[in-house]
Every structure is written in C-alpha cells, then in structure tokens.
C-alpha cells in the first residue's frame, strides 16, 4: 500500500469516527416556557367590573406584569377558568394573581380586590419549562 492510499484511508476513518451521531429520539430543549392551570372560582361571578389574572416577575408588584388576561363570565365553565401564559422567557416569576376590579381596570386610583393568588417563586428553565399552577379565587 502506498503512502497516499494510507493517508486517504486514515482521513476517511478519522472523519467517519469523529462524526457525531445525532439521536433522532432525543427531544430538543425548549426555547420558551409556560405557566398554565385552572382558576376555581368560588361565589357568583359579578355582572359588572372586570376580573384579571396576572403573572408577575416581582412581589409585591412593581411594574407591568409579564402576562395578563381579562376573565369574563363567559370564559368560566362550571366555575373554572383555564389559563396559559406561554412563550415565557427563562427566569423566575414571583406570583400569579387573580384580582377583581369593581369599576373596571384602571391603573391610577382604582379600587380592586385580590381574590386569589399563588405567591411563590416559579423558576421557568430550559430543563423545567412548563408549570401547572391551580388557584382558588373567591368572590365576596
């Protein structure tokens, strides 16, 4: 065997061995996370005002929420509202709250009631991207 043939064979073996086998059965890591769950409403949903669910990065709240949704009585089925905050950045979130705003949602000088909450750090990471948080919310 001449020298050139040995070099070609060695190069081929080196390339063949060094190629990593991508396993098709491995799931890729997520790019975003989510927090979802159910709000179990206790009491009668009011005819006026607005209910709001928020996802906050700080507690007590300081600044706009990371996510929010208005909840109407038509969104509630058998006393339960299902929610999802999706496409979340990987970070810590401090609270999921449900508030009732009797006069509608107005940020300056509004009166509102905290009717349900989950106030605990929720760490959304690539290895733990999806969380389920269920909350009870009580209308007085």
HURA-V980382 format. One record per backbone hydrogen bond with DSSP energy under -1.0 kcal/mol. NH is the residue of the N-H (numbers start at 1). CO is the residue of the C=O. If there is no record, write none. Layout:
nh = <NH & NH>
co = <CO & CO>
This chain:
nh = <6 & 7 & 8 & 9 & 10 & 11 & 12 & 13 & 14 & 15 & 16 & 17 & 18 & 19 & 26 & 33 & 34 & 35 & 36 & 37 & 39 & 40 & 41 & 42 & 50 & 51 & 52 & 53 & 54 & 55 & 56 & 66 & 67 & 69 & 71 & 75 & 77 & 80 & 81 & 83 & 85 & 88 & 93 & 94 & 95 & 96 & 97 & 98 & 99 & 100 & 101 & 104 & 113 & 115 & 116 & 118 & 122 & 124 & 125 & 131 & 133 & 135 & 137 & 138 & 139>
co = <2 & 3 & 4 & 5 & 6 & 7 & 8 & 9 & 10 & 11 & 12 & 13 & 14 & 15 & 23 & 88 & 129 & 85 & 131 & 83 & 81 & 135 & 79 & 137 & 101 & 71 & 99 & 69 & 97 & 67 & 95 & 55 & 55 & 53 & 51 & 72 & 80 & 77 & 39 & 37 & 35 & 33 & 122 & 56 & 56 & 118 & 54 & 116 & 52 & 113 & 50 & 101 & 100 & 98 & 98 & 96 & 93 & 91 & 128 & 34 & 36 & 38 & 40 & 115 & 42>
